[in-house]
Amino acid sequence: MPEKVLIYSRFPKAQMVRFGERFELLNAAGQAPDAVFSSQQLAGVRAMVTAGATPLGGEAMDLMPDLGVIVCYGTGYDGVDLAAASKRGIAVGHSPGANAASVADIAVTLMLATTRRLLVADDYVRSGNWAAAKPSPMMRPQPGMLGRRIGVYGMGEIGRKIAARVAAFETEVGYFSRSRHDVPYRYFPTLEALTEWCSVLMVAVRAGADTNHAVDADILRKLGKDGHVVNISRGSVIDQKALVAALADQTIAGAGLDVYEKEPHAPDALTALPNVVLSPHIGGHTLESHVAMQDCVIANLEAFFAGKPLPYEVKLG
Amino acid sequence: MPEKVLIYSRFPKAQMVRFGERFELLNAAGQAPDAVFSSQQLAGVRAMVTAGATPLGGEAMDLMPDLGVIVCYGTGYDGVDLAAASKRGIAVGHSPGANAASVADIAVTLMLATTRRLLVADDYVRSGNWAAAKPSPMMRPQPGMLGRRIGVYGMGEIGRKIAARVAAFETEVGYFSRSRHDVPYRYFPTLEALTEWCSVLMVAVRAGADTNHAVDADILRKLGKDGHVVNISRGSVIDQKALVAALADQTIAGAGLDVYEKEPHAPDALTALPNVVLSPHIGGHTLESHVAMQDCVIANLEAFFAGKPLPYEVKLG
């Protein structure tokens, strides 16, 4: 008898295939588990898989009295109430680093696209305005990467990979993180100082209560009118309303965003702007990073069912 | 009396300001010089500035009997009939490397945008299809950069800078060039062999009769259905009709193009495709590369008028 695993968030079917080969899946697909399954079905569920950003509190955990492990698909676990899990003796696992290269790649993609105004450029060609030599203020030459100061906020696995990629563009790289790391980039003791120095701010910090709205109107003002902000972390790290205002009145030059305050959704005020590049939270969305994340999920689940410690465990408090 | 300099191609005014401070400019702005200026005005013109891709043959040179130097704004000089210049004792100058970082950056921008389908992603967010969870086959996960084989065609200054940037994405880099270079990338003796091996082909070779349509239907077939081609060199290097066909029937996955067979123009068959990213020949189009290219033009002109050898000279045959 395969073990039962509840799938809590809504995932594309293709991402669940390998789990289905090993376990009996109860797929709630983003709905409340007790709206989809009877309490009899939920009894005996000892493990669940969730997306780290999906809110998951004690009440949902209590629907499965035998729950022993919550496994997040991906690096983040900001939606999981860790205190509630800890109180119930539920372990939490994730997939650290499995998607780091893929997420760092999207960060650089967004950085290059916003600073070089790639969407405007593509539209200029497709619309025929280029052939017609129609003047376009948005197509004026912009500062490039050579010698540009790039600030990386957060120096975890993703931040380090962003820094390594960005440095190859002959830029100067600086970073702010709670502590200094053994990396060949200039350290800034505060986000304010980093932002004063840099003209592109790459947000790669782990989301949490301490980083909520860390990038606010004041930080954006410090970034300045040649400045760009790129976010591949979580929407909560940036005050989205302040960002829209700063983009609309050109307090900053542009933004590249893979994450938003309320997903899956980008507000009309943001999508109407010409100086943003938007992607639908696809940072970790490559074939190889999905395989790597699934490897972590399977390793966590198999260890749990074998009564062993999780190989990729989130430390609870 | 400042020396007269004929401006042959059509350039944005902002790019001519520094030349105007030093020389008396006769701006033909892309028209035939004798349609804009009298033969009296053209007499005494000893120098001209042109865009390297603009066709410039012996007949145009003969409109200025005193012409002694043709200075190309940028790296390329493929439009200039070098044999005709040589025959007339006219020196040819260019701006080698001045825009190499900027062009390499656009190459990587296009590579990342086409492989990660950035335009499709942005449209998916802006259209509201993401919020509506509308299925999109174009949004399926694609291979990322990690371990991907990137082939660089041409190992000049731009090719080397492309390779250095691309290597930072944890890829494998190979190249084909007429000769082996002292670089830490795998050498392939033919374009065919490089294309069989790689899944992204970065075209960075100098344009000329020998590279005309070097990337043809056969090469595109070898690139294969997961393959992408990026061109920041000249449109002439790729058989554009074969490329459109390969993109339309998915012989290859996608393309990122900064250059086209007939500029400024991208054919409707190309602009209608969802699996391309198009930019209007903006490779060298950053503030700092324009300054660097202008520095080269001014250095070439001042040396010529002082009777000295050009510091940035094109070797004629």
Boltz contact constraints between the chains, C-beta under 6 A:
constraints:
  - contact:
      token1: [A, 101]
      token2: [B, 146]
      max_distance: 6.0
  - contact:
      token1: [A, 101]
      token2: [B, 170]
      max_distance: 6.0
  - contact:
      token1: [A, 102]
      token2: [B, 144]
      max_distance: 6.0
  - contact:
      token1: [A, 105]
      token2: [B, 144]
      max_distance: 6.0
  - contact:
      token1: [A, 105]
      token2: [B, 145]
      max_distance: 6.0
  - contact:
      token1: [A, 109]
      token2: [B, 112]
      max_distance: 6.0
  - contact:
      token1: [A, 109]
      token2: [B, 116]
      max_distance: 6.0
  - contact:
      token1: [A, 109]
      token2: [B, 118]
      max_distance: 6.0
  - contact:
      token1: [A, 112]
      token2: [B, 109]
      max_distance: 6.0
  - contact:
      token1: [A, 116]
      token2: [B, 109]
      max_distance: 6.0
  - contact:
      token1: [A, 118]
      token2: [B, 109]
      max_distance: 6.0
  - contact:
      token1: [A, 121]
      token2: [B, 279]
      max_distance: 6.0
  - contact:
      token1: [A, 121]
      token2: [B, 280]
      max_distance: 6.0
  - contact:
      token1: [A, 121]
      token2: [B, 282]
      max_distance: 6.0
  - contact:
      token1: [A, 122]
      token2: [B, 277]
      max_distance: 6.0
  - contact:
      token1: [A, 122]
      token2: [B, 278]
      max_distance: 6.0
  - contact:
      token1: [A, 124]
      token2: [B, 280]
      max_distance: 6.0
  - contact:
      token1: [A, 125]
      token2: [B, 266]
      max_distance: 6.0
  - contact:
      token1: [A, 125]
      token2: [B, 278]
      max_distance: 6.0
  - contact:
      token1: [A, 125]
      token2: [B, 280]
      max_distance: 6.0
  - contact:
      token1: [A, 126]
      token2: [B, 271]
      max_distance: 6.0
  - contact:
      token1: [A, 130]
      token2: [B, 264]
      max_distance: 6.0
  - contact:
      token1: [A, 130]
      token2: [B, 280]
      max_distance: 6.0
  - contact:
      token1: [A, 131]
      token2: [B, 264]
      max_distance: 6.0
  - contact:
      token1: [A, 131]
      token2: [B, 265]
      max_distance: 6.0
  - contact:
      token1: [A, 141]
      token2: [B, 285]
      max_distance: 6.0
  - contact:
      token1: [A, 141]
      token2: [B, 286]
      max_distance: 6.0
  - contact:
      token1: [A, 141]
      token2: [B, 287]
      max_distance: 6.0
  - contact:
      token1: [A, 141]
      token2: [B, 290]
      max_distance: 6.0
  - contact:
      token1: [A, 143]
      token2: [B, 287]
      max_distance: 6.0
  - contact:
      token1: [A, 144]
      token2: [B, 102]
      max_distance: 6.0
  - contact:
      token1: [A, 144]
      token2: [B, 105]
      max_distance: 6.0
  - contact:
      token1: [A, 144]
      token2: [B, 286]
      max_distance: 6.0
  - contact:
      token1: [A, 144]
      token2: [B, 288]
      max_distance: 6.0
  - contact:
      token1: [A, 145]
      token2: [B, 105]
      max_distance: 6.0
  - contact:
      token1: [A, 146]
      token2: [B, 101]
      max_distance: 6.0
  - contact:
      token1: [A, 146]
      token2: [B, 288]
      max_distance: 6.0
  - contact:
      token1: [A, 164]
      token2: [B, 168]
      max_distance: 6.0
  - contact:
      token1: [A, 165]
      token2: [B, 168]
      max_distance: 6.0
  - contact:
      token1: [A, 165]
      token2: [B, 169]
      max_distance: 6.0
  - contact:
      token1: [A, 168]
      token2: [B, 164]
      max_distance: 6.0
  - contact:
      token1: [A, 168]
      token2: [B, 165]
      max_distance: 6.0
  - contact:
      token1: [A, 168]
      token2: [B, 168]
      max_distance: 6.0
  - contact:
      token1: [A, 169]
      token2: [B, 165]
      max_distance: 6.0
  - contact:
      token1: [A, 170]
      token2: [B, 101]
      max_distance: 6.0
  - contact:
      token1: [A, 264]
      token2: [B, 130]
      max_distance: 6.0
  - contact:
      token1: [A, 264]
      token2: [B, 131]
      max_distance: 6.0
  - contact:
      token1: [A, 265]
      token2: [B, 131]
      max_distance: 6.0
  - contact:
      token1: [A, 266]
      token2: [B, 125]
      max_distance: 6.0
  - contact:
      token1: [A, 271]
      token2: [B, 126]
      max_distance: 6.0
  - contact:
      token1: [A, 277]
      token2: [B, 122]
      max_distance: 6.0
  - contact:
      token1: [A, 278]
      token2: [B, 122]
      max_distance: 6.0
  - contact:
      token1: [A, 278]
      token2: [B, 125]
      max_distance: 6.0
  - contact:
      token1: [A, 279]
      token2: [B, 121]
      max_distance: 6.0
  - contact:
      token1: [A, 280]
      token2: [B, 121]
      max_distance: 6.0
  - contact:
      token1: [A, 280]
      token2: [B, 124]
      max_distance: 6.0
  - contact:
      token1: [A, 280]
      token2: [B, 125]
      max_distance: 6.0
  - contact:
      token1: [A, 280]
      token2: [B, 130]
      max_distance: 6.0
  - contact:
      token1: [A, 282]
      token2: [B, 121]
      max_distance: 6.0
  - contact:
      token1: [A, 285]
      token2: [B, 141]
      max_distance: 6.0
  - contact:
      token1: [A, 286]
      token2: [B, 141]
      max_distance: 6.0
  - contact:
      token1: [A, 286]
      token2: [B, 144]
      max_distance: 6.0
  - contact:
      token1: [A, 287]
      token2: [B, 141]
      max_distance: 6.0
  - contact:
      token1: [A, 287]
      token2: [B, 143]
      max_distance: 6.0
  - contact:
      token1: [A, 288]
      token2: [B, 144]
      max_distance: 6.0
  - contact:
      token1: [A, 288]
      token2: [B, 146]
      max_distance: 6.0
  - contact:
      token1: [A, 290]
      token2: [B, 141]
      max_distance: 6.0
